[in-house]
Amino acid sequence: MTITLHLSTLTSQFKVQFGSLDNLICIRSPGRVNLIGEHTDYNDGFVLPIAIDRAIYILAQPRSDNKVNLYSMNYLESAEFTLETISPTSPASWVNYPKGVLSLLFARRLVNHGFNALIYGDIPVGAGLSSSAALELAIAYTVQELSGCTLAPLDMIKLCQQAENEFVGVQCGIMDQFIIRLAKEHTALFIDCRTLHYEYIPIPNNNIRVVICDSGVKRGLINSEYNLRQEQCKQGVSLLKSYFPNILALRDVCWTDFINVQNNLPELVRKRARHVISENQRVLDAVKVLQENNIPAFGQLMNESHKSLKHDYEVSCPELDILVSLAQQFDGCFGSRMTGAGFGGCTVSIVHSEVVERFIDYIQAEYQKATKIKPEIYLTSASSGVSRLFLEI
Ligand code: GLA
């Protein structure tokens, strides 16, 4: 269970940890939830995430030497290292996210002195809401604000993704870092993960709410299964090349072409490719219907996305399926699906605002009845990306 703390509490704690509040800055870096477009980013495809109103906060002050002193209020743990000698902490720990980002910034001479930082977050960890990418961006933005050298948004996004791929060792796509850096309030972000072209799509806020339900299942298999899916997608590309020689990724195959040849593929690869190719089309359709304010059609696409993730991509789990099917049966819920990498974590549902309180009570009661797990439920709105907050000290 997470507790939302006030900035004044964080400031007092900073003084306790580091002795002074001189030159203190504060950075807020949100979590994210993906509305549609799952497991498409590493296939050069399309995604449509929003940033959520839960975030990681960093209070930081510059130091004159090259030491970095971090204190996590969630883990009640300190970490100390110097910029010249950064190596991964073992066993794996939260410290590796800041370390990964800082080692890349240091190698590129984008950080020129150390700092003290207090870190606190109310994004649930391990729930698939990108608390790790939020921490990466929070650190990169802290360095930018402390050193005064601006890193272009796309450079910051790629650097944080590289830190996660190479330093932390998780082969994630670019979606999480992208939305956390560039999100704007009340909008979803349509991202073309090949060209990195993006477009803000306003979310009609008159009568719908975004509801995140945490299954309480930690994403156990995630690393090995995630990497396996990437491999299977690559196999799909190489087999489909014999029909469409110019393709570079599953993104390049359109649905009608795929239908014509899918029966020639081995079953597993066929299912994986079918998910990615159909999901890309669903994202394009979802953007269109959202722009037309057609929420029932948007919800329908979310429902189809879940079906495809469950049956074709096989990244759901029984608890996520229960949450989704409960939500889909509720009158006033437009659509529901698992979100993020899968194998546990959260679902995302779009619910009519007039019935949202009843929806929450219903899910809480019925999910607990079915699984004996009490779900955490977060009512969220599309929030802004990583930024500096004004501190009143
Ligand atoms: C994780 C990864 C993202 C993306 C999703 C699945 O969140 O970090 O890059 O691949 O899984 O859509």
Residues whose N, C-alpha, C, O or C-beta is under 5 A from the ligand:
A	BS01	GLA	G37 E38 H39 T40 D41 C172 G173 I174 M175 D176 G340 A341
